[in-house]
Amino acid sequence: MLLAFLIGVIGGLRTMTAPAVVAWAANRHWLNLDNSPLALIGSLGAVLVFTLGALGELIIDKLPSTPNRTRLLGLVGRSVLGGLAGAAVAVAGAQPIALGIVAGVAGAIAGAFAGYEVRKRLVRALKVPDFVIALLEDAVAIGGGLLIVSRF
């Protein structure tokens, strides 16, 4: 369940990155979701939708008008997609899907709040523009997500 929680944390940092990484991993057969209710995640259509969403989010996150990730609507989206990604990781690890959902949701909420605080504090401590730390956060989310799905 640790990997399901961690992929949820990735979703807390970047909502669409967690399902995009999971979709690519399933599509490339790094994660075995065959014969599960989540098999569709590895389809080309799902890969395209999640990837385009993730790319768009990487751009939108940098805009000053983007709402805070810890607001209710942002947390709901992160929780839903973190739960989906957690479920996929759990299924690929032969764990109960329900536990994967719970772990993914918990990780997404933890990741949203922790990511917000760490980003804010790094900007202040390093005296750099938010944009710089946002790019670092992008790299952590993408790299961390790939590291998690490569564990199978």
Backbone bond lengths (Angstrom), bond angles and torsions (degrees), N, CA, C in turn:
res aa  C-N    CA-C-N  psi(-1)  N-CA   C-N-CA  omega(-1)  CA-C   N-CA-C  phi
1 M - - - 1.445 - - 1.521 112.81 -
2 L 1.314 116.71 -16.45 1.461 119.61 179.40 1.525 111.02 -60.19
3 L 1.332 117.32 -42.98 1.462 119.50 -179.21 1.522 111.43 -67.04
4 A 1.325 118.06 -34.63 1.469 121.15 176.25 1.525 110.14 -64.96
5 F 1.330 116.79 -41.48 1.465 120.86 176.58 1.526 110.05 -63.31
6 L 1.325 116.69 -45.06 1.466 120.56 -177.05 1.522 112.62 -66.19
7 I 1.341 118.04 -37.66 1.468 118.70 177.23 1.530 108.90 -67.96
8 G 1.337 116.72 -30.60 1.465 120.01 172.80 1.519 111.47 -64.14
9 V 1.327 117.27 -40.16 1.472 121.02 176.76 1.528 109.63 -58.73
10 I 1.325 116.71 -41.32 1.469 120.50 177.17 1.523 109.49 -59.61
11 G 1.331 117.01 -42.17 1.461 120.76 176.36 1.515 112.67 -64.57
12 G 1.323 117.14 -28.32 1.461 120.38 175.47 1.513 111.93 -70.49
13 L 1.327 116.54 -30.71 1.467 121.18 177.04 1.526 110.71 -77.20
14 R 1.321 115.98 -50.05 1.463 122.95 179.64 1.525 107.65 -137.80
15 T 1.315 115.96 109.06 1.466 122.75 -172.57 1.522 113.45 -49.22
16 M 1.310 116.86 -49.42 1.461 120.86 -172.79 1.528 113.71 -86.88
17 T 1.314 117.63 -13.90 1.468 119.38 -177.83 1.521 111.63 -67.31
18 A 1.325 117.78 -41.34 1.470 120.08 -179.15 1.531 111.79 -59.11
19 P 1.349 119.50 -53.39 1.465 117.12 179.07 1.528 113.19 -68.09
20 A 1.335 118.07 -28.67 1.468 119.71 177.91 1.528 110.64 -65.71
21 V 1.319 116.58 -45.46 1.468 120.82 179.52 1.531 110.04 -64.19
22 V 1.322 116.56 -42.56 1.469 120.52 178.92 1.528 110.31 -64.26
23 A 1.334 117.42 -41.63 1.465 120.88 179.69 1.530 110.86 -62.28
24 W 1.323 116.61 -45.60 1.463 119.83 177.11 1.527 110.97 -61.69
25 A 1.316 117.01 -43.12 1.468 120.71 -179.32 1.527 110.90 -63.01
26 A 1.324 116.79 -40.51 1.468 120.03 178.25 1.529 110.33 -68.89
27 N 1.323 116.39 -41.07 1.462 120.93 179.54 1.530 111.58 -62.98
28 R 1.319 116.96 -36.97 1.467 121.98 -178.93 1.535 111.48 -88.42
29 H 1.341 116.34 3.16 1.475 123.44 178.56 1.525 113.17 66.57
30 W 1.322 116.54 27.32 1.470 120.28 170.25 1.521 108.74 -77.29
31 L 1.333 115.65 -35.44 1.469 122.33 174.77 1.515 107.24 -109.38
32 N 1.312 117.48 130.71 1.454 120.98 178.04 1.523 109.35 -94.38
33 L 1.324 114.77 103.92 1.464 120.50 176.69 1.523 110.89 -110.99
34 D 1.336 116.96 9.02 1.461 121.24 179.83 1.522 110.15 -57.48
35 N 1.322 115.73 144.39 1.463 122.96 178.33 1.523 112.93 58.60
36 S 1.317 116.71 27.68 1.467 120.62 175.20 1.529 107.94 -122.00
37 P 1.325 117.12 163.40 1.466 119.26 177.38 1.536 112.51 -63.85
38 L 1.324 117.16 -10.97 1.464 121.63 -176.93 1.525 112.99 -103.64
39 A 1.328 117.78 9.16 1.464 121.20 -176.18 1.528 112.35 -57.84
40 L 1.315 117.51 -31.79 1.469 121.95 -178.25 1.530 112.60 -61.87
41 I 1.320 117.57 -23.70 1.472 120.92 -179.27 1.525 111.17 -59.05
42 G 1.314 117.61 -29.48 1.457 120.72 -179.85 1.513 114.55 -85.52
43 S 1.324 117.61 1.43 1.465 120.24 -179.62 1.524 110.75 -70.91
44 L 1.322 115.87 156.54 1.463 120.74 179.62 1.526 110.85 -59.87
45 G 1.327 116.84 -39.14 1.465 120.18 178.75 1.517 112.40 -61.09
46 A 1.329 116.68 -44.89 1.469 120.23 179.26 1.524 110.70 -66.03
47 V 1.322 116.43 -40.69 1.469 120.21 177.98 1.524 109.89 -58.71
48 L 1.326 116.74 -45.74 1.470 120.36 -179.24 1.523 111.82 -64.69
49 V 1.324 117.12 -46.11 1.467 120.81 -178.77 1.528 110.86 -61.76
50 F 1.321 116.74 -49.78 1.470 119.83 -178.47 1.532 111.94 -67.28
51 T 1.333 116.74 -37.02 1.466 119.69 179.54 1.524 111.01 -67.16
52 L 1.325 117.18 -45.54 1.468 119.95 177.94 1.524 110.66 -62.60
53 G 1.324 116.36 -40.27 1.464 119.99 176.51 1.516 111.76 -61.90
54 A 1.326 116.68 -42.27 1.469 120.81 -179.96 1.524 111.05 -66.25
55 L 1.326 116.94 -42.62 1.470 119.88 178.39 1.525 110.97 -63.34
56 G 1.327 115.99 -42.88 1.467 119.66 177.12 1.515 111.81 -61.74
57 E 1.318 116.27 -40.71 1.466 120.02 179.97 1.527 111.49 -65.29
58 L 1.325 117.16 -36.15 1.462 119.90 178.55 1.530 111.00 -61.05
59 I 1.318 116.77 -32.31 1.470 121.44 177.88 1.524 110.47 -80.02
60 I 1.329 116.27 -49.91 1.470 121.20 -175.42 1.526 111.78 -62.15
61 D 1.320 117.09 -34.39 1.468 120.62 -179.17 1.525 112.36 -57.66
62 K 1.313 117.10 -28.03 1.470 120.52 -175.60 1.530 112.78 -83.67
63 L 1.319 117.90 -10.27 1.468 121.02 -177.21 1.524 110.59 -77.50
64 P 1.330 116.76 138.43 1.472 119.47 -179.25 1.532 113.26 -63.92
65 S 1.324 117.01 -22.76 1.468 120.28 -178.25 1.529 112.98 -84.18
66 T 1.324 117.73 -4.14 1.464 120.86 -178.83 1.527 109.77 -67.20
67 P 1.350 116.79 127.96 1.473 119.26 -179.40 1.531 112.22 -64.91
68 N 1.307 114.86 157.36 1.459 122.83 178.43 1.528 110.21 -62.27
69 R 1.303 117.48 135.56 1.467 122.48 -178.41 1.523 113.52 -65.24
70 T 1.333 117.25 -17.93 1.465 120.15 -177.97 1.522 112.42 -91.57
71 R 1.321 118.02 4.18 1.464 120.12 173.94 1.530 108.44 -74.28
72 L 1.317 115.85 156.95 1.467 121.26 -171.95 1.529 113.15 -52.90
73 L 1.318 117.73 -50.14 1.463 119.99 -176.68 1.532 111.12 -61.76
74 G 1.325 116.54 -41.14 1.461 120.00 177.29 1.514 112.31 -63.64
75 L 1.324 116.34 -40.05 1.466 120.19 178.96 1.525 111.89 -67.10
76 V 1.334 116.34 -36.18 1.467 119.43 178.98 1.531 109.91 -63.81
77 G 1.328 116.45 -48.45 1.466 119.92 179.13 1.516 112.38 -60.65
78 R 1.323 115.86 -44.46 1.462 120.42 179.38 1.529 110.75 -63.92
79 S 1.332 116.57 -38.55 1.467 120.77 179.96 1.522 111.47 -66.67
80 V 1.329 116.62 -44.57 1.469 120.28 -179.32 1.528 110.49 -62.35
81 L 1.330 116.28 -49.62 1.463 118.92 -177.12 1.529 112.18 -75.25
82 G 1.326 117.36 -31.01 1.464 120.07 173.04 1.519 110.85 -65.32
83 G 1.340 116.35 -39.63 1.462 120.76 176.38 1.518 112.24 -64.23
84 L 1.334 116.38 -40.58 1.465 120.70 177.32 1.532 110.69 -62.81
85 A 1.319 116.16 -47.62 1.467 120.06 179.77 1.530 110.74 -64.43
86 G 1.327 116.99 -40.79 1.461 121.04 177.60 1.517 111.76 -62.85
87 A 1.325 116.39 -39.66 1.464 120.64 177.87 1.524 110.64 -62.29
88 A 1.327 116.71 -43.47 1.466 120.47 -179.44 1.528 111.26 -63.73
89 V 1.316 116.25 -43.37 1.468 120.19 178.90 1.530 110.34 -64.51
90 A 1.331 116.87 -39.50 1.468 120.28 178.42 1.525 110.86 -63.83
91 V 1.330 116.92 -47.10 1.464 120.80 179.99 1.529 110.28 -59.95
92 A 1.327 116.65 -43.82 1.469 120.28 179.50 1.527 111.41 -63.25
93 G 1.321 116.86 -27.33 1.460 121.56 178.05 1.515 113.42 -95.48
94 A 1.343 116.97 14.86 1.471 123.29 178.97 1.526 112.17 58.68
95 Q 1.322 116.05 36.85 1.464 122.63 177.10 1.530 108.86 -108.76
96 P 1.322 118.48 160.79 1.464 120.78 179.86 1.531 111.80 -62.63
97 I 1.316 115.51 134.07 1.460 121.54 -177.98 1.533 111.36 -59.72
98 A 1.335 116.60 -39.39 1.472 120.04 -178.42 1.528 111.33 -62.16
99 L 1.319 116.75 -40.39 1.467 119.68 177.96 1.524 110.87 -66.85
100 G 1.325 116.69 -35.35 1.460 120.38 176.64 1.513 111.88 -64.30
101 I 1.331 116.12 -39.65 1.467 120.23 177.49 1.525 110.03 -62.29
102 V 1.324 115.81 -49.72 1.473 120.27 -178.79 1.530 110.54 -60.52
103 A 1.327 116.82 -45.57 1.468 120.47 -179.85 1.523 110.97 -64.16
104 G 1.332 117.33 -40.83 1.459 121.18 179.12 1.518 112.63 -65.31
105 V 1.329 116.63 -41.50 1.472 120.69 177.48 1.526 110.11 -64.53
106 A 1.324 116.49 -46.54 1.472 120.13 179.32 1.527 110.63 -60.48
107 G 1.321 116.79 -42.23 1.456 120.79 178.31 1.516 112.39 -64.06
108 A 1.335 116.46 -40.09 1.466 120.31 -179.91 1.523 111.45 -63.85
109 I 1.311 116.58 -42.98 1.470 119.95 179.24 1.526 109.93 -66.37
110 A 1.328 116.21 -45.64 1.471 119.77 178.20 1.525 110.70 -61.54
111 G 1.323 117.03 -43.69 1.458 121.44 -179.69 1.515 113.08 -64.64
112 A 1.332 116.57 -37.10 1.467 120.03 179.28 1.522 110.77 -63.46
113 F 1.321 116.45 -49.38 1.470 119.75 -178.13 1.529 111.75 -70.99
114 A 1.328 116.78 -43.49 1.468 119.65 -179.99 1.525 110.61 -65.43
115 G 1.323 116.66 -43.87 1.461 120.24 179.29 1.512 112.45 -61.67
116 Y 1.321 116.19 -40.71 1.469 120.86 178.36 1.525 110.47 -61.25
117 E 1.325 116.08 -48.56 1.471 120.63 -178.03 1.531 111.91 -66.20
118 V 1.323 116.60 -45.00 1.464 119.97 -178.80 1.526 110.21 -63.02
119 R 1.317 116.59 -44.26 1.475 120.08 -179.63 1.522 110.97 -61.77
120 K 1.322 116.08 -46.98 1.463 121.07 -179.63 1.530 110.69 -60.53
121 R 1.311 116.69 -44.73 1.473 121.03 -177.78 1.530 112.23 -70.07
122 L 1.328 117.00 -36.72 1.464 119.40 178.06 1.528 111.54 -66.12
123 V 1.323 116.11 -40.13 1.471 119.80 177.60 1.524 109.70 -58.45
124 R 1.324 115.81 -46.36 1.475 120.48 179.94 1.527 111.97 -66.66
125 A 1.316 116.43 -48.38 1.470 120.77 -174.52 1.530 112.38 -67.08
126 L 1.332 116.11 -39.71 1.466 119.90 -176.95 1.527 112.87 -90.70
127 K 1.341 115.54 -9.54 1.470 121.20 -179.57 1.534 111.42 54.11
128 V 1.315 114.16 48.61 1.464 121.10 177.50 1.522 108.30 -120.72
129 P 1.332 117.33 159.21 1.464 119.55 176.79 1.536 111.01 -62.44
130 D 1.321 115.51 149.62 1.465 121.36 177.67 1.525 111.11 -53.93
131 F 1.319 116.66 -35.95 1.460 122.22 -178.69 1.536 111.58 -54.54
132 V 1.310 116.99 -40.53 1.469 121.79 -178.70 1.530 110.33 -63.80
133 I 1.316 116.23 -46.02 1.467 120.07 -179.76 1.527 110.05 -70.67
134 A 1.326 117.25 -33.13 1.465 120.37 176.62 1.528 110.53 -61.66
135 L 1.325 117.11 -40.87 1.470 120.16 177.03 1.524 111.38 -64.83
136 L 1.308 116.41 -39.60 1.464 120.79 175.91 1.531 110.19 -62.00
137 E 1.328 116.11 -42.22 1.468 120.67 178.42 1.530 110.73 -63.43
138 D 1.340 117.10 -38.96 1.467 120.74 175.50 1.526 110.32 -56.86
139 A 1.328 115.77 -47.30 1.467 120.65 -178.56 1.526 111.30 -63.23
140 V 1.322 116.87 -40.33 1.468 121.01 178.28 1.528 110.05 -63.95
141 A 1.332 117.01 -43.63 1.467 120.71 -178.80 1.527 111.21 -64.78
142 I 1.317 116.71 -47.82 1.467 119.77 -178.50 1.530 110.62 -67.99
143 G 1.315 116.54 -50.18 1.468 120.25 -179.84 1.515 112.40 -63.19
144 G 1.325 116.41 -42.83 1.461 120.36 178.56 1.514 111.94 -63.87
145 G 1.326 116.45 -42.00 1.459 120.28 178.13 1.521 112.03 -61.67
146 L 1.331 115.82 -44.94 1.469 119.59 178.28 1.526 111.66 -64.15
147 L 1.307 116.45 -39.08 1.470 120.01 177.74 1.531 110.76 -61.94
148 I 1.319 116.78 -42.50 1.470 120.86 -179.07 1.524 111.24 -62.73
149 V 1.338 117.52 -49.24 1.471 118.97 -176.77 1.525 112.28 -74.15
150 S 1.315 117.85 -13.78 1.469 119.80 177.41 1.531 111.69 -81.87
151 R 1.320 117.35 -3.09 1.468 121.57 -178.65 1.520 112.39 -79.60
152 F 1.319 118.83 1.18 1.472 121.52 -176.69 1.506 111.96 -102.80
